[in-house]
Amino acid sequence: PKATLRVKASDFKFAPAAFAMKAGEATLIQFENDGAAEHDFVVKTPDGKADWIHLHADVNEAVAATFRIDERGKYR
């Protein structure tokens, strides 16, 4: 991957709250859960019907995977 994004989850908060990825560029997403419950990090497809990115981390777990978003735009 050409870029790395670090996302940290705690109870009721994700940091950073917003982020950017470059369309067409592979990005390693490192997801760390410091919360008291398991958390998911999800980015929906443009139509909102499916998950484009989905990472799951149990309490005190860190996971990572590489993703690429091909279409420019804003995603939830």
C-alpha positions as CSV (number, residue, x, y, z in Angstrom):
1,P,0.0,0.0,0.0
2,K,1.0,3.6,-0.7
3,A,-0.7,5.0,2.3
4,T,-1.5,4.1,5.9
5,L,-4.5,5.2,7.9
6,R,-4.6,4.6,11.7
7,V,-8.0,4.5,13.4
8,K,-8.5,4.2,17.1
9,A,-11.8,3.2,18.7
10,S,-12.6,3.8,22.4
11,D,-16.0,3.9,24.1
12,F,-18.4,5.9,21.9
13,K,-15.6,7.6,19.9
14,F,-13.4,7.0,16.8
15,A,-10.3,9.0,16.1
16,P,-9.9,10.5,13.7
17,A,-13.7,11.3,13.3
18,A,-13.2,11.9,9.6
19,F,-10.4,10.9,7.2
20,A,-9.5,10.9,3.5
21,M,-8.3,8.1,1.2
22,K,-7.0,8.7,-2.3
23,A,-9.3,7.1,-4.9
24,G,-7.5,4.2,-6.7
25,E,-4.7,4.0,-4.2
26,A,-4.2,1.0,-1.9
27,T,-4.4,2.1,1.8
28,L,-3.5,0.0,4.8
29,I,-6.0,0.6,7.6
30,Q,-4.8,-0.1,11.1
31,F,-7.8,-0.4,13.5
32,E,-7.1,-0.4,17.2
33,N,-9.8,-0.9,19.8
34,D,-9.1,0.6,23.3
35,G,-12.8,0.4,24.3
36,A,-14.5,-1.8,26.8
37,A,-16.6,-3.5,24.1
38,E,-15.8,-4.9,20.6
39,H,-16.0,-2.4,17.7
40,D,-16.4,-2.5,14.0
41,F,-15.0,0.0,11.5
42,V,-17.3,0.1,8.5
43,V,-17.4,2.2,5.3
44,K,-20.5,1.7,3.1
45,T,-20.6,1.4,-0.7
46,P,-21.8,4.5,-2.5
47,D,-25.4,3.2,-2.6
48,G,-25.2,2.5,1.2
49,K,-26.4,-1.1,0.7
50,A,-23.2,-3.0,1.5
51,D,-20.0,-2.7,3.4
52,W,-17.0,-1.6,1.3
53,I,-14.6,-1.7,4.2
54,H,-15.3,-3.8,7.3
55,L,-12.8,-4.4,10.1
56,H,-13.7,-6.0,13.5
57,A,-11.6,-5.7,16.7
58,D,-12.3,-7.2,20.0
59,V,-11.4,-5.4,23.3
60,N,-7.7,-4.4,23.3
61,E,-7.2,-5.9,19.8
62,A,-5.6,-4.3,16.8
63,V,-6.3,-5.5,13.2
64,A,-5.1,-4.3,9.8
65,A,-6.0,-4.8,6.2
66,T,-5.4,-3.1,2.9
67,F,-8.4,-1.6,1.0
68,R,-8.8,0.5,-2.2
69,I,-11.7,2.7,-3.0
70,D,-12.0,3.3,-6.7
71,E,-14.7,6.0,-6.9
72,R,-14.2,9.5,-5.6
73,G,-16.8,10.8,-3.2
74,K,-17.9,11.0,0.4
75,Y,-18.8,7.8,2.2
76,R,-20.5,7.0,5.5
